[in-house]
Amino acid sequence: MRFVKLFVATLSVALAGFSASAQPLVDTLWAKERLSDDKVVFIDLRNKIDGGNYETWLEGHVPGSVHSDYLNAGWRVGRDDVVGLLPSEGDFSALAQKLGVSADSHVVLIPAGVNSTDFGSAARAYWTFKVFGHEAVSILDGGYAKWSQDFPNLIEQGAGIAPLAGNFVARFDDAAYASTTGVQSALGNDDVLLLDARTEEQFIGEAKHGKALQAGHIPGAVLQSQADAYNADTNQLKSVAELTAIYADHSNDKPIISYCNTGHWAATNWFVLSEVLGHKDVKLYDGSMVEWTANSNNPLGTQSNMDKLKSLFKSAIGS
């Protein structure tokens, strides 16, 4: 009986430790202490966005990490001329299993750590794991750049040993997912906040993504650039206190749909609101403006030059 109690207590501590470690952001010291933990799967996402690729990974990476190009490995797919969409359950299961992810794995996603758009790669991959039912997932704060700065003597080179296939099976959960139909239903509904993560130029219609058929924004949306959440000096997310202040206008209980051009930048706003600040109802629209503008019947909002001047004037006088 004493042995059973001891075993249960030890198991409880181990499980508690695993659960506690599945926080949205983990630092380099946390990662260093778990390099030999076969339950932790480090996935390096470096890709064209950050100037990296498989060859860059071969030149140096977190020991034991596996490379998976965010833009080319299947994290996002194209359908009907719309890019950046969520893959199917089967395709994502195959991708995750190939990377060594099992049902009991703790996935740690590693961005390059060079800019806010690069962080969006990790945020979008994180969201994808969550949508497909995997809860134990984190992002390495500061990415590979922070790792190489903190532990320059702990850098692995070459391909190493390929991971054993995992047993993860994706099961779609729409709690954090918004479809075009869902966004259409939110139009004119003051109880739902549409949050645009793009640049001001794209929001007001002076610029657009190359794949978007028209410029502008979804009517009723509020601009909240994803870049506001990122500290460009340290190449990390800003502190919780700073993020709380930045997103203060979106901190009520109103449901939020985050979007951008292809659901990439929007993933950072989703990550901050849902995972860091704990907002209970935030969805990501993966198709975003590229999918929205593919249907000419979907309405668009723009800001006139006069509206822009009024906005600039209000900002200048601090009102």
Secondary structure, DSSP 8 states (H G I E B T S, - for coil): -HHHHHHHHHHHHHHHHHHHH--SEE-HHHHHTTTT-TTEEEEE---GGGT--HHHHHH-BSTT-EE--TTTSSSSEEETTEEEE---HHHHHHHHHHTT--TT-EEEEE--SS-HHHHHHHHHHHHHHHHTT---EEEETTHHHHHHHH-TT--B-S---------------GGGEE-HHHHHHHTT-TTSEEEE-S-HHHHHTS---TT-SS-SB-TT-EE--GGGGEETTTTEE--HHHHHHHTGGG-SS--EEEE-SSSSHHHHHHIIIIIIS--S-EEEESSHHHHHTTSTTS--B---HHHHHHHHHHHHHT-
